[in-house]
Amino acid sequence: MSGAVLVTGAAGFIGSHLSEALVGAGRTVLGYDNFDPFYGRDVKERNLGALAGNPRFTLVEGDILDAERLGAACREHAVTEVVHLAALAGVRPSIEAPLRYQRVNVLGTGAVLEVARELGVKNFLFGSSSSVYGDTAPVPFSEADPADHPISPYGATKRAGELIAHTYHHLFGLPVTALRFFTVYGPRQRPDLAIAKFTRLIDTGAPLPFYGDGTTRRDYTYIDDIVAGVLAALGKPTPFATYNLGESETTSLADLVAMLERALDKRAVLDRLPPQPGDVQVTCADISRARAELGYAPETPIARGIPRYVAWYLGQKKEGAT
């Protein structure tokens, strides 16, 4: 019988959805989160609402840099697999605090890897990002691209995490899979991210910061598709592999705003601003490797995902939770 799955960052957007899916599939989950104040603790506690009282889920509050506490929790709960999602997130905030991002995202990942090595886990999944590709990779982005020119501290820390994880595979035989997520959105999305932020601003009639001319394009990926990809990778350990998890379709900033306007039946008030440092012009995933090796098959194009997200947002608003 399989042991427990450690999910770091379990109270976050992706981590809480993944934990629910794992528990729903009959797995035992050890969630580990430090409730970083980047956004409100109340939001993260709501994220975990569906898991409250479930005997298959245990939450330990702690920092990934505290390897002793993390290791003790993993031993107590007989962890055999790790999904490492905990990180300081966001391109723009990383420009304001690059050293903090390096400490948490690079040293923190090293600490989790060291615990995984000591435990001898049978699978280690690392939540990486499309930001590793920077602004020079050919479109669509392929895992075969060098990914050696990220243009933000956040992207650089994620690439560093991949490289450190590869070293642990090479030296210690740790089975590692790096999953490069492409602009994930959906219910419980972090409040600072574009779709959540824009929805709230359009709904309230507040000015929406609109950077550049609206032609930047992103590969928006619905949370259910990301979770399906993570579960597929968890069920198929590899010596070392890297996979893109995206929709493999792009949407411009201007079109995204228009979709949200239609879903909310309200007009956006645009605050036009110059392009932001660290922003890439386009992200787009080549998902052929994930399709072939993991059976990854995203099912929620943005035309369906945006109305779903807005419906969830309006439901939260009605309950006073926005």
C-alpha positions as CSV (number, residue, x, y, z in Angstrom):
1,M,0.0,0.0,0.0
2,S,1.3,3.5,-0.9
3,G,2.4,5.8,1.9
4,A,1.5,9.4,2.3
5,V,2.1,12.1,-0.3
6,L,3.8,15.3,1.0
7,V,2.3,18.4,-0.7
8,T,4.3,21.5,0.2
9,G,2.3,24.7,-0.3
10,A,-0.8,22.7,0.4
11,A,-2.9,25.8,1.5
12,G,-2.2,27.6,-1.8
13,F,-4.2,27.7,-5.0
14,I,-2.7,24.6,-6.8
15,G,-1.8,22.8,-3.6
16,S,-5.3,22.8,-2.1
17,H,-6.8,21.6,-5.3
18,L,-4.2,18.8,-5.6
19,S,-4.7,17.8,-2.0
20,E,-8.4,17.5,-2.5
21,A,-7.9,15.4,-5.6
22,L,-5.4,13.1,-3.9
23,V,-7.7,12.6,-0.9
24,G,-10.6,12.0,-3.3
25,A,-8.5,9.3,-4.9
26,G,-8.0,7.5,-1.6
27,R,-4.5,8.8,-0.9
28,T,-3.2,10.1,2.4
29,V,-1.8,13.6,2.2
30,L,0.6,15.5,4.5
31,G,0.1,19.1,3.7
32,Y,2.9,21.5,4.7
33,D,2.5,25.3,4.5
34,N,3.9,28.3,6.4
35,F,0.9,30.6,5.5
36,D,3.3,33.3,4.1
37,P,1.6,36.7,4.3
38,F,2.0,37.4,0.6
39,Y,-1.8,37.2,0.8
40,G,-4.3,36.7,3.6
41,R,-4.2,33.7,5.9
42,D,-8.0,33.7,5.8
43,V,-7.9,33.0,2.0
44,K,-5.6,30.0,2.5
45,E,-7.7,28.7,5.3
46,R,-10.8,28.8,3.1
47,N,-8.8,27.0,0.4
48,L,-8.5,24.1,2.8
49,G,-12.2,24.2,3.9
50,A,-13.2,21.0,2.0
51,L,-10.4,19.1,3.7
52,A,-11.2,20.1,7.2
53,G,-11.8,17.0,9.4
54,N,-10.8,14.6,6.7
55,P,-8.8,11.8,8.3
56,R,-6.7,11.4,5.1
57,F,-5.4,14.9,5.3
58,T,-3.1,16.3,7.9
59,L,-1.8,19.9,7.8
60,V,1.5,20.8,9.4
61,E,2.3,24.5,9.6
62,G,6.0,25.1,9.0
63,D,8.6,26.6,6.7
64,I,10.3,24.6,4.0
65,L,13.6,26.1,5.2
66,D,13.1,24.2,8.5
67,A,14.3,20.9,7.2
68,E,14.3,19.4,10.7
69,R,10.6,20.1,11.2
70,L,9.7,19.0,7.7
71,G,11.7,15.8,8.0
72,A,10.1,14.9,11.4
73,A,6.6,15.4,9.9
74,C,7.4,13.3,6.9
75,R,8.8,10.4,9.0
76,E,5.8,10.6,11.4
77,H,3.4,10.3,8.4
78,A,5.4,7.7,6.4
79,V,5.8,9.9,3.3
80,T,6.8,8.0,0.2
81,E,6.1,10.7,-2.5
82,V,6.6,14.5,-2.6
83,V,4.9,17.2,-4.7
84,H,6.9,20.4,-4.0
85,L,4.8,23.4,-4.7
86,A,5.7,25.8,-1.9
87,A,7.5,28.9,-3.3
88,L,7.4,32.6,-3.4
89,A,5.4,33.2,-6.5
90,G,5.1,36.0,-9.1
91,V,7.3,37.7,-11.6
92,R,6.8,41.3,-10.5
93,P,7.2,40.8,-6.8
94,S,10.4,38.9,-7.4
95,I,11.9,42.0,-9.0
96,E,11.3,43.9,-5.8
97,A,12.7,41.3,-3.5
98,P,15.1,39.1,-5.5
99,L,17.2,37.9,-2.5
100,R,14.2,36.8,-0.6
101,Y,13.0,34.8,-3.7
102,Q,16.4,33.2,-4.0
103,R,16.4,32.2,-0.3
104,V,13.0,30.6,-0.3
105,N,12.8,29.2,-3.8
106,V,16.3,27.9,-4.1
107,L,17.5,27.1,-0.6
108,G,14.0,26.0,0.3
109,T,13.8,23.6,-2.6
110,G,17.3,22.3,-1.6
111,A,15.9,21.6,1.9
112,V,12.9,19.7,0.6
113,L,15.2,17.7,-1.7
114,E,17.4,16.8,1.2
115,V,14.5,15.5,3.2
116,A,13.3,13.5,0.2
117,R,16.8,12.0,-0.2
118,E,17.0,11.0,3.4
119,L,13.6,9.4,3.2
120,G,14.3,7.6,0.0
121,V,11.0,8.7,-1.6
122,K,9.9,6.9,-4.8
123,N,8.8,10.1,-6.6
124,F,9.6,13.8,-6.3
125,L,7.6,16.2,-8.4
126,F,8.8,19.8,-8.6
127,G,6.4,22.5,-9.5
128,S,8.2,24.7,-12.0
129,S,7.0,27.4,-14.3
130,S,6.9,28.6,-17.9
131,S,8.9,31.6,-16.7
132,V,12.1,29.5,-17.0
133,Y,11.9,30.0,-20.8
134,G,12.4,33.7,-20.7
135,D,11.7,35.8,-23.8
136,T,14.0,34.1,-26.4
137,A,12.6,30.5,-26.7
138,P,10.9,29.6,-30.0
139,V,7.1,29.4,-29.7
140,P,5.6,27.0,-28.7
141,F,8.1,26.4,-25.8
142,S,9.6,22.9,-25.8
143,E,11.2,21.0,-23.0
144,A,14.2,20.6,-25.3
145,D,14.8,24.3,-25.3
146,P,17.8,25.3,-23.2
147,A,15.8,27.6,-20.8
148,D,19.0,29.3,-19.8
149,H,17.8,33.0,-20.2
150,P,15.0,33.6,-17.7
151,I,14.3,37.4,-17.4
152,S,13.0,37.6,-13.9
153,P,14.3,36.5,-10.5
154,Y,11.3,34.3,-10.1
155,G,12.0,32.5,-13.4
156,A,15.7,32.2,-12.5
157,T,14.8,30.6,-9.1
158,K,12.5,28.1,-10.8
159,R,15.2,27.1,-13.3
160,A,17.7,26.8,-10.4
161,G,15.3,24.5,-8.6
162,E,15.1,22.3,-11.7
163,L,18.9,22.1,-11.9
164,I,19.4,21.3,-8.2
165,A,16.7,18.6,-8.5
166,H,18.6,17.1,-11.4
167,T,21.7,17.0,-9.3
168,Y,19.9,15.0,-6.6
169,H,18.8,12.6,-9.3
170,H,22.3,12.3,-10.8
171,L,24.1,11.9,-7.5
172,F,21.6,10.1,-5.3
173,G,19.2,8.4,-7.7
174,L,16.2,10.4,-6.6
175,P,13.4,10.0,-9.1
176,V,12.5,13.6,-10.2
177,T,9.9,15.1,-12.5
178,A,9.8,18.8,-13.1
179,L,6.4,20.2,-14.2
180,R,6.4,23.6,-15.9
181,F,3.0,25.2,-15.3
182,F,1.7,27.7,-17.7
183,T,-0.4,30.6,-16.2
184,V,-2.8,28.5,-14.0
185,Y,-6.2,30.0,-13.2
186,G,-9.5,28.9,-11.8
187,P,-11.4,28.9,-8.5
188,R,-9.2,29.9,-5.5
189,Q,-6.7,31.6,-7.8
190,R,-4.2,33.8,-5.9
191,P,-5.9,37.3,-5.6
192,D,-2.8,39.0,-7.1
193,L,-2.9,37.1,-10.4
194,A,-4.4,38.7,-13.6
195,I,-7.7,36.9,-13.9
196,A,-8.6,37.1,-10.2
197,K,-7.5,40.7,-10.0
198,F,-9.1,41.8,-13.3
199,T,-12.4,40.1,-12.4
200,R,-12.6,41.9,-9.1
201,L,-11.7,45.3,-10.6
202,I,-14.1,45.0,-13.5
203,D,-16.9,43.9,-11.1
204,T,-16.3,46.9,-8.8
205,G,-15.7,49.5,-11.5
206,A,-12.2,50.2,-10.3
207,P,-9.4,51.0,-12.8
208,L,-7.7,48.0,-14.2
209,P,-3.9,48.3,-14.7
210,F,-3.4,47.5,-18.4
211,Y,0.3,47.1,-19.2
212,G,1.5,47.7,-22.8
213,D,-0.7,47.6,-25.9
214,G,-2.6,44.5,-25.0
215,T,-0.8,42.2,-27.4
216,T,1.1,40.1,-24.9
217,R,-0.2,36.6,-25.0
218,R,-0.4,33.9,-22.3
219,D,-1.1,30.2,-22.3
220,Y,-3.9,30.2,-19.7
221,T,-4.3,26.7,-18.1
222,Y,-7.4,25.8,-16.0
223,I,-6.7,24.3,-12.6
224,D,-8.5,21.0,-13.3
225,D,-6.1,20.3,-16.2
226,I,-3.0,21.1,-14.1
227,V,-4.2,18.8,-11.3
228,A,-4.8,16.0,-13.9
229,G,-1.3,16.5,-15.2
230,V,0.2,16.4,-11.7
231,L,-1.7,13.2,-10.8
232,A,-0.5,11.6,-14.1
233,A,3.1,12.4,-13.3
234,L,2.7,11.2,-9.7
235,G,1.5,7.8,-11.0
236,K,4.4,7.5,-13.4
237,P,7.8,8.0,-11.7
238,T,10.7,8.6,-14.0
239,P,14.5,8.7,-13.3
240,F,14.4,12.4,-14.4
241,A,11.9,14.1,-16.8
242,T,10.6,17.6,-17.5
243,Y,7.0,18.3,-18.8
244,N,5.2,21.3,-19.9
245,L,1.6,21.5,-18.5
246,G,-0.4,24.1,-20.4
247,E,-3.4,24.3,-22.8
248,S,-1.1,25.0,-25.8
249,E,-3.3,27.9,-26.8
250,T,-2.6,31.6,-26.3
251,T,-4.9,34.5,-25.5
252,S,-3.9,38.2,-25.7
253,L,-4.3,40.6,-22.8
254,A,-6.9,42.6,-24.7
255,D,-8.9,39.4,-25.5
256,L,-8.7,38.3,-21.9
257,V,-10.2,41.6,-20.6
258,A,-12.9,41.3,-23.3
259,M,-13.8,37.7,-22.1
260,L,-14.1,38.9,-18.5
261,E,-16.3,41.9,-19.6
262,R,-18.7,39.5,-21.3
263,A,-18.8,37.0,-18.4
264,L,-19.4,39.8,-15.9
265,D,-21.6,41.9,-18.3
266,K,-19.6,44.9,-17.3
267,R,-17.1,47.2,-18.9
268,A,-13.5,47.5,-17.8
269,V,-12.0,50.9,-16.9
270,L,-8.5,50.6,-18.3
271,D,-5.5,52.4,-16.7
272,R,-3.1,52.2,-19.5
273,L,0.5,51.7,-18.3
274,P,3.9,51.0,-20.0
275,P,5.1,47.4,-20.3
276,Q,6.4,45.9,-17.1
277,P,10.0,44.7,-16.7
278,G,10.2,41.0,-16.5
279,D,7.1,40.3,-18.6
280,V,7.6,38.1,-21.6
281,Q,5.7,38.8,-24.9
282,V,4.2,35.4,-25.2
283,T,4.0,32.0,-23.4
284,C,2.8,28.9,-25.2
285,A,3.4,25.2,-24.2
286,D,4.4,22.4,-26.6
287,I,2.6,19.6,-24.7
288,S,3.4,16.8,-27.1
289,R,5.8,15.2,-24.6
290,A,3.2,15.3,-21.8
291,R,0.5,13.9,-24.1
292,A,2.7,11.0,-25.3
293,E,4.2,10.0,-22.0
294,L,1.6,11.1,-19.3
295,G,-1.6,10.9,-21.3
296,Y,-2.0,14.6,-20.5
297,A,-5.1,15.9,-22.4
298,P,-6.3,19.4,-21.2
299,E,-10.1,19.7,-21.5
300,T,-10.9,23.3,-20.5
301,P,-10.2,25.9,-23.1
302,I,-10.3,29.5,-21.9
303,A,-13.6,30.1,-23.6
304,R,-15.1,27.7,-21.0
305,G,-12.7,28.3,-18.2
306,I,-13.4,32.1,-17.8
307,P,-17.2,31.7,-17.4
308,R,-16.5,28.9,-14.8
309,Y,-14.2,31.1,-12.9
310,V,-16.5,34.1,-13.0
311,A,-19.4,32.0,-11.8
312,W,-17.3,30.8,-8.9
313,Y,-16.3,34.4,-8.1
314,L,-19.9,35.6,-8.1
315,G,-20.8,32.7,-5.8
316,Q,-18.0,33.7,-3.4
317,K,-19.2,37.3,-3.6
318,K,-22.7,36.3,-2.7
319,E,-21.4,34.5,0.4
320,G,-19.3,37.5,1.4
321,A,-16.0,35.7,0.8
322,T,-14.4,38.0,-1.9
